[in-house]
């Protein structure tokens, strides 16, 4: 049984050469993000519905990563209990995005990209107050990754 064929690195060519001759049946466990969150998260837990939504929007299907995000959410949300519920929602979506970026770098945007994007949002809001409009300049992936636009809607 092989649990992670991506970790083979330099042995991958040799593995593929003999794979066909040795393996009769190949079964890949590749749950969808919705299935993975269904496995990883307890629906009775507070914020599990919102965390499921955030992980689904980002396409996170790694159960270990979802559990890591859940633990971070459980540590952070009590600290935010005195604030409006939307603050906790934003924290959860940010934790999901940042954890995805950190722990799945081959699939997620880099932390540098996210930092640049956050700077872009702050500048855009500042310039809008001053009467400037940057709507013609959209960064790649803004629709999927934005903290304030489509995809992440407050409950």
N, C-alpha and C positions, 0 to 999 in steps of 0.2 A: 504494500500500500504506500502510495506516495501522497503526501499531504500538500506539498508546495513545489510543483515542477519549475516555477519561476526562479527558485533559489539555486538551481543547478549551475548557472553561470557557464564556466568553461567546459563542463562535462555535458552540456546540453546536446552538442552534436553527436557524441558517442551514444547518449541516451536515445536520441531519435533514430539512430542507425539500427539499434537492437530492439527498439520499442515494438515494431511491427512483428518481429519474430517471437517475442516473449509474451506479449500481452494479448489475451483473448478478448477481454471485455474492458472497456474504458468507461468510467463513470465520473463525470465532473459535477461537483457540487458548486453551483453558481446561482445562488438565490438572487432574486430581484431586491432592490432596496426595501420594498414594502415587506417582502418575506423575511429579509434579514432583521429588520426592526421588529417584526412580529416574533421572531425567535429571541432576540436580544433584550427587548424591553418588556417590562411588566406593565400591562395596560392600567393597572390599579394605581401605579405611581403617578404623583403629580407631574405634570409637564410631559408625560410620555407621548400624548397625542401631538403636541407641538414639536417635540424632538423627532417623532416619526415623520412629520411633515418636512422638517428641515433636512433630515437625512435623505428623504425621497427626492426632494428638489435638487439636492447636490448629487444624487446618484450613489450614495454611500451604501455599499452592500457587504462590507467587511464587518462581521459580527464582533470581532475583538475591538475594532475601532469604535463601533457604536457603543459597546460597553464602556470604553474609556471616556467617550463623550458623556455618557450617562453619569459616570462617577464624578466627572468635573461639574456637571450640572447640579448634582446633588450637593456638592461642596459650595457652589456659588449661590444658588437660589436662596438659602437661608439668610445670606448676607444682604440680599436685595428685598427682603420681605417688607421693609418699611417704605419702599418705593412703589410707584404705580406698576401694575402688572405688565405694561408694555416694556418697561425697563428689563424685567426678567425675560420677556420674549426676545428682545434684542440681544441680551446676553447669551441666551441659548443658541440663537442662530449664529452669533459670532463664535461661540465655542465650537459649534459643529464645523463651521467654515475653517477656523484656524487649526483645529485638530486634524481635519481632512488634509489641509495643506501641509502640516507637519509630518503626519504619519503615512500618507499616500502621495509622496511627491511625484511619482510617475504619472498619476492621474489628475491631481489637483493643481490649481495655480500655485505658484511659488509664494512664500511669505513676502518676498520683495515686491511682487506684483500687487499683493493685497495692500502692502504699505503704501505703494504708489497710488493705488486706487483710493485708499482712505484720504490721502492728501488731496487728490483730485476732487473728491466729494466736498471736503472742507473748503477748498478754494472756490468751487462752483457756488456753494451757498453764500460765501462771503461776497463773491462778485455779483450774484443775483441781487443781494441787498443793495449793492452799489449801482444796480441798473444794467449790469453786463449779462450777456447770455452766452453760455458755452454749449448749448444744445446741439450744435453742429458737430461737435467733437465727441464722439462716443468711443470709449475704449473697447477692445475686443472682449467679449464675454460679459459686458456690463449687465445685460438683461438677466443672465443666470446667476451672477455673483453679487449683485448689488445688495447692500444692506437695507436700502430704503426704497427700492423700486420693485418691479415685478418679481414674483416668485415668493418672496417673504412678505406676507401680509400679517399685520397684528391680528390677534384673535378677536 
